[in-house]
Amino acid sequence: MVQEKWVALSNTTIGVLMATINASILIIALPPIFRGIDLNPFQSGAFAYLLWILMGYMIVTAVLLVTIGRLSDIFGRVRLFNLGFAIFTLGSVLLYFTPGKGDTGALELIIFRIVQAVGGSFLMANSYAIITDNFPKEERGTALGINAIAGTAGMSIGIVAGGILSAINWRYVFLVSVPVGLLGTVWSYLKLKETSPKLKQKLDIPGNLLFGAGLIILLIGITYGLVPYKSSATGWADPWVITAIIIGIILLIAFPFVERKVKQPMFRLELFKIRAFSAGSFSGMISGMGMMGLMFMIIILFQGIWLPDHGYSYASAPFWAGIFMLPMTVAMGIFGPLSGKLSDKHGSKGIATLGLLISAFALILLSLLPYNFIYIEMGILLFIFGAGMGMFTAPNTSAVMSSVPPESRGSASGMLTTLRNVGTTASMGIFFTILILSLSSKLPGALSSAVTNAGAPQLASVFSKLPPTDAIFGALLGINPIKAILSILPS
């Protein structure tokens, strides 16, 4: 039994780490990927490709996790976890061999990322449940802490790995998952044993369709709300976006009413009557919003402003942004397992609450930094934020998973991870909207004044019309948007 629990922990941790690294690895690797498929980042519709390459993975996992968690309770958690490794590896192979160029290449990347996301959903939906099955309660916090921090830290590690691998060859960003996936697939099939009680139940077809359709339509609406519409900097006024959001919300509101009529629902609503489960799940969603939102804003700040202002080339900015984010990753790796171990002895509530307070304190101090900050100050605050997130994630996961009965752990794991993924996906819509609206009011005037003062007043009207999305796109892709626009102007 001792050996089995460590096999379960190591295998699930590798799976979750691989899945979450690939959720964020493209944030930094996009510049060489766009160059590799010969896609002009400033052509019409390119911003939509950017959003789908980044957010398509998150949307698919958010939609599938609950369904897969329920299927795991019915057919066996280890069986579906093993399948996830195989599917994920297949998606990684397809991404490495992406044959297309231009728009075709971008569409292939999106489709193959969706294949990866399906495999990742099987891994993330079952890891918490498998660990809970194999570890006694007095050791569960430590084990779940290691696994949960692997998932959280994976988002940061992906940024660093993307910067390093893409500097060598953009295809290596996807190839790195293949040997890990093959090892995990073989190892899990040979060593990981089924311990979950299988339920003799049927799949909730109405609930799956309603939940999946509602969440997909809503998240698609949020995604295209970030794309410029006519003369507006964002697409929130687009009738199709408004319609999608309204329909998505209506379907999701109808979902719990339908679930109450179903004998064997996919979404175990009764679990929300357990205080530890409901409080832990929703606080996990909110923490996910803060985590992903901060990562994107800091990356844009580094790549678009601070690094170029300190002599780094735009081409090298994505790589160095990943390096300068390391304090947050290191802090999560230290405080995650430590807080999990402490929660086994002293309880989860106080440690998780303290972790969120520390992260909130770091966010307040980060908001006070000037744009030309001293890096040591930024590094310390990123470390503090990462420490707080590490202290929160592990005890919170342990409290949620320990609060539900064994036969519901697959569903609980899927529901918890779904809410966190919905939080991270929604945060991109919220934070990008705030950024775009802020830039749309200040960027045109600042650029117009800059080129006028530089002695080129004839270009003022050109730069006053630069869409904020192009500026953000350029920052994320390591491209100087001003230089790019000047290169295409008639001489």
JOPE-V362830 format. One record per backbone hydrogen bond with DSSP energy under -1.0 kcal/mol. NH is the residue of the N-H (numbers start at 1). CO is the residue of the C=O. If there is no record, write none. Layout:
NH CO
NH CO
//
This chain:
5 1
6 2
7 3
8 4
9 5
10 6
11 7
12 8
13 9
14 10
15 11
16 12
17 13
18 14
19 15
20 16
21 17
22 18
25 21
27 24
29 25
30 26
33 29
34 30
35 31
36 32
37 33
38 35
39 34
43 40
46 43
49 45
50 46
51 47
52 48
53 49
54 50
55 51
56 52
59 55
60 56
61 57
62 58
63 59
64 60
65 61
68 64
69 65
70 66
71 67
72 68
73 69
74 70
75 71
76 72
80 76
81 77
82 78
83 79
84 80
85 81
86 82
87 83
88 84
89 85
90 86
91 87
92 88
93 89
94 90
95 91
96 92
97 93
98 95
102 37
105 101
106 102
107 103
108 104
109 105
110 106
111 107
112 108
113 109
114 110
115 111
116 112
117 113
118 114
119 115
120 116
121 117
122 118
123 119
124 120
125 121
127 123
130 126
131 127
132 128
133 129
134 130
135 131
139 136
143 139
144 140
145 141
146 142
147 143
148 144
149 145
150 146
151 147
152 148
153 149
154 150
157 153
158 154
160 156
161 157
162 158
163 159
164 160
165 161
166 162
168 165
169 165
172 169
174 171
175 171
176 172
177 174
178 175
181 177
182 178
183 179
184 180
185 181
186 182
187 183
188 184
189 185
190 186
191 187
192 188
199 73
201 199
205 203
208 204
209 205
210 206
211 207
212 208
213 209
214 210
215 211
216 212
217 213
218 214
219 215
220 216
221 217
222 218
223 219
224 220
226 223
232 229
235 225
238 235
242 238
243 239
244 240
245 241
246 242
247 243
248 244
249 245
250 246
251 247
252 248
253 249
254 250
255 251
258 254
259 255
260 256
261 258
269 267
271 268
272 269
273 270
274 271
278 274
279 275
280 276
281 277
282 278
283 279
284 280
285 281
286 282
287 283
288 284
289 285
290 286
291 287
292 288
293 289
294 290
295 291
296 292
297 293
298 294
299 295
300 296
301 297
302 298
303 299
304 300
305 301
306 301
307 302
309 305
311 308
312 307
317 313
320 316
321 317
322 318
323 319
324 320
326 323
328 325
330 326
331 327
332 328
333 329
334 330
335 331
336 332
338 334
339 335
340 336
341 337
342 338
343 339
344 340
346 342
347 343
352 348
353 349
354 350
355 351
356 352
357 353
358 354
359 355
360 356
361 357
362 358
363 359
364 360
365 361
366 362
367 363
369 366
377 374
378 374
379 375
380 376
381 377
382 378
383 379
384 380
385 381
386 382
387 383
388 384
389 385
390 386
391 387
392 388
393 389
394 390
396 392
397 393
398 394
399 395
400 396
401 397
402 398
408 405
409 406
412 408
413 409
414 410
415 411
416 412
417 413
418 414
419 415
420 416
421 417
422 418
423 419
424 420
425 421
426 422
427 423
428 424
429 425
430 426
431 427
432 428
433 429
434 430
435 431
436 432
437 433
438 434
439 435
440 436
442 438
443 439
446 442
447 443
448 444
449 445
450 446
451 447
452 448
453 449
454 450
455 452
456 451
459 456
460 457
463 459
464 460
465 462
466 463
471 467
472 468
473 469
474 470
475 471
476 472
477 473
479 474
484 480
485 481
486 482
487 483
//
